[in-house]
Amino acid sequence: MRDEAEQEYVEYVTARVPALRRLAYVLTGDGHRADDLVQQTITTLYLKWHRAQAADNLDAYVRTMLVRTYVDEKRLAWSRVRLFRETPESVVEDRGVEEREVLRLALRKLPRRQRAVVVLRFFYDLSVEDVAATLGCSTGTVKSQTSRGLTTLRSLLGSRSLIPL
């Protein structure tokens, strides 16, 4: 990569890492996994920087890369490796807001594609068409995944099983 292109990459990534990490954290519910997901995304971005620069909306292009990496992660063998018998409790960053933790717990129970659709539609306020383009699926799939995800969230949030003790 030329020095000029590398400098543009570094400036872009430096400015966008916080937003990418927020998206990754909402998707994964785990700060460490979010960091890994962002790292994998920006590494791939580095390799494809010339193609990425030609995109109409670079932020949407990178967000698509991150979400697709997250959704595809389940297919990789290492994603099934668990070092603990049970997943350790996550650290609550803002202890004063119990509702966020309840919502995070509910989101973690959704399948990956449903979680990605719900996060993109309602946390990032993307249209059905934008989410479909990001995930590489039809608008009908986005609508059905949204419906199923919201139905599951409603049932989970209506129960008392998610309230942290």
C-alpha positions as a Python dict, from the first residue, in 0.01 Angstrom:
ca = {
    (1, 'M'): (0, 0, 0),
    (2, 'R'): (131, 346, -85),
    (3, 'D'): (215, 578, 201),
    (4, 'E'): (-70, 813, 111),
    (5, 'A'): (-330, 533, 101),
    (6, 'E'): (-195, 387, 424),
    (7, 'Q'): (-223, 726, 594),
    (8, 'E'): (-587, 757, 478),
    (9, 'Y'): (-656, 407, 613),
    (10, 'V'): (-500, 490, 951),
    (11, 'E'): (-697, 816, 978),
    (12, 'Y'): (-1023, 648, 883),
    (13, 'V'): (-978, 356, 1123),
    (14, 'T'): (-866, 582, 1407),
    (15, 'A'): (-1183, 788, 1369),
    (16, 'R'): (-1422, 492, 1327),
    (17, 'V'): (-1298, 234, 1581),
    (18, 'P'): (-1521, 362, 1866),
    (19, 'A'): (-1836, 335, 1650),
    (20, 'L'): (-1732, -7, 1519),
    (21, 'R'): (-1666, -127, 1872),
    (22, 'R'): (-2010, -8, 1987),
    (23, 'L'): (-2175, -200, 1703),
    (24, 'A'): (-1966, -510, 1774),
    (25, 'Y'): (-2045, -488, 2145),
    (26, 'V'): (-2419, -464, 2084),
    (27, 'L'): (-2397, -767, 1852),
    (28, 'T'): (-2179, -985, 2075),
    (29, 'G'): (-2263, -864, 2424),
    (30, 'D'): (-1900, -920, 2522),
    (31, 'G'): (-1626, -656, 2517),
    (32, 'H'): (-1350, -904, 2437),
    (33, 'R'): (-1537, -1063, 2148),
    (34, 'A'): (-1629, -715, 2025),
    (35, 'D'): (-1262, -619, 2020),
    (36, 'D'): (-1177, -937, 1828),
    (37, 'L'): (-1454, -870, 1579),
    (38, 'V'): (-1339, -511, 1522),
    (39, 'Q'): (-978, -626, 1484),
    (40, 'Q'): (-1075, -886, 1227),
    (41, 'T'): (-1283, -630, 1039),
    (42, 'I'): (-1016, -361, 1025),
    (43, 'T'): (-754, -618, 922),
    (44, 'T'): (-975, -727, 632),
    (45, 'L'): (-1039, -360, 555),
    (46, 'Y'): (-664, -301, 531),
    (47, 'L'): (-633, -581, 277),
    (48, 'K'): (-926, -445, 73),
    (49, 'W'): (-861, -73, 127),
    (50, 'H'): (-840, 18, -245),
    (51, 'R'): (-1175, -148, -314),
    (52, 'A'): (-1329, 2, 1),
    (53, 'Q'): (-1224, 356, -93),
    (54, 'A'): (-1426, 324, -413),
    (55, 'A'): (-1747, 253, -218),
    (56, 'D'): (-2022, 516, -228),
    (57, 'N'): (-2059, 507, 150),
    (58, 'L'): (-1743, 386, 322),
    (59, 'D'): (-1906, 368, 666),
    (60, 'A'): (-2184, 144, 534),
    (61, 'Y'): (-1925, -70, 354),
    (62, 'V'): (-1725, -122, 675),
    (63, 'R'): (-2038, -177, 885),
    (64, 'T'): (-2142, -445, 634),
    (65, 'M'): (-1801, -609, 667),
    (66, 'L'): (-1833, -615, 1047),
    (67, 'V'): (-2188, -754, 1052),
    (68, 'R'): (-2110, -1021, 792),
    (69, 'T'): (-1799, -1121, 984),
    (70, 'Y'): (-2013, -1153, 1296),
    (71, 'V'): (-2283, -1359, 1123),
    (72, 'D'): (-2026, -1583, 947),
    (73, 'E'): (-1824, -1633, 1266),
    (74, 'K'): (-2058, -1910, 1378),
    (75, 'R'): (-1950, -2125, 1084),
    (76, 'L'): (-1585, -2118, 1189),
    (77, 'A'): (-1461, -2409, 1401),
    (78, 'W'): (-1295, -2188, 1665),
    (79, 'S'): (-1627, -2019, 1746),
    (80, 'R'): (-1744, -2343, 1908),
    (81, 'V'): (-1442, -2363, 2140),
    (82, 'R'): (-1526, -2282, 2500),
    (83, 'L'): (-1260, -2257, 2766),
    (84, 'F'): (-1511, -2261, 3052),
    (85, 'R'): (-1783, -2503, 3143),
    (86, 'E'): (-2019, -2207, 3160),
    (87, 'T'): (-1979, -1863, 3009),
    (88, 'P'): (-1847, -1624, 3274),
    (89, 'E'): (-2070, -1338, 3378),
    (90, 'S'): (-2008, -1025, 3176),
    (91, 'V'): (-1894, -708, 3344),
    (92, 'V'): (-2171, -451, 3358),
    (93, 'E'): (-2021, -122, 3244),
    (94, 'D'): (-2301, 102, 3372),
    (95, 'R'): (-2432, -48, 3694),
    (96, 'G'): (-2697, 222, 3733),
    (97, 'V'): (-2898, 113, 3430),
    (98, 'E'): (-3043, -231, 3492),
    (99, 'E'): (-3260, -217, 3180),
    (100, 'R'): (-2954, -222, 2953),
    (101, 'E'): (-2827, -542, 3107),
    (102, 'V'): (-3170, -703, 3076),
    (103, 'L'): (-3184, -603, 2709),
    (104, 'R'): (-2830, -733, 2648),
    (105, 'L'): (-2920, -1065, 2805),
    (106, 'A'): (-3230, -1089, 2587),
    (107, 'L'): (-3033, -999, 2272),
    (108, 'R'): (-2778, -1271, 2349),
    (109, 'K'): (-3055, -1529, 2339),
    (110, 'L'): (-3149, -1439, 1980),
    (111, 'P'): (-2993, -1633, 1692),
    (112, 'R'): (-2710, -1441, 1521),
    (113, 'R'): (-2899, -1332, 1211),
    (114, 'Q'): (-3202, -1217, 1411),
    (115, 'R'): (-2975, -1029, 1651),
    (116, 'A'): (-2795, -861, 1361),
    (117, 'V'): (-3126, -758, 1199),
    (118, 'V'): (-3271, -621, 1524),
    (119, 'V'): (-2953, -429, 1607),
    (120, 'L'): (-2923, -278, 1260),
    (121, 'R'): (-3291, -191, 1235),
    (122, 'F'): (-3349, -49, 1583),
    (123, 'F'): (-3012, 50, 1729),
    (124, 'Y'): (-2871, 187, 1403),
    (125, 'D'): (-3207, 289, 1253),
    (126, 'L'): (-3132, 138, 912),
    (127, 'S'): (-3408, 75, 661),
    (128, 'V'): (-3515, -274, 561),
    (129, 'E'): (-3339, -227, 229),
    (130, 'D'): (-3014, -114, 395),
    (131, 'V'): (-3017, -412, 631),
    (132, 'A'): (-3084, -647, 339),
    (133, 'A'): (-2790, -499, 150),
    (134, 'T'): (-2568, -526, 459),
    (135, 'L'): (-2654, -890, 520),
    (136, 'G'): (-2673, -986, 154),
    (137, 'C'): (-3030, -1117, 174),
    (138, 'S'): (-3376, -1020, 52),
    (139, 'T'): (-3598, -760, 214),
    (140, 'G'): (-3847, -1038, 290),
    (141, 'T'): (-3582, -1218, 493),
    (142, 'V'): (-3510, -901, 688),
    (143, 'K'): (-3880, -854, 760),
    (144, 'S'): (-3930, -1214, 875),
    (145, 'Q'): (-3613, -1211, 1087),
    (146, 'T'): (-3723, -880, 1241),
    (147, 'S'): (-4064, -1020, 1322),
    (148, 'R'): (-3924, -1338, 1475),
    (149, 'G'): (-3659, -1148, 1668),
    (150, 'L'): (-3908, -900, 1812),
    (151, 'T'): (-4148, -1180, 1906),
    (152, 'T'): (-3869, -1362, 2087),
    (153, 'L'): (-3755, -1043, 2260),
    (154, 'R'): (-4109, -965, 2374),
    (155, 'S'): (-4146, -1310, 2527),
    (156, 'L'): (-3801, -1294, 2689),
    (157, 'L'): (-3849, -943, 2825),
    (158, 'G'): (-4193, -1034, 2957),
    (159, 'S'): (-4049, -1316, 3166),
    (160, 'R'): (-3865, -1273, 3494),
    (161, 'S'): (-3581, -1510, 3396),
    (162, 'L'): (-3362, -1230, 3259),
    (163, 'I'): (-3367, -1001, 3559),
    (164, 'P'): (-3018, -1010, 3717),
    (165, 'L'): (-3007, -1101, 4082),
}
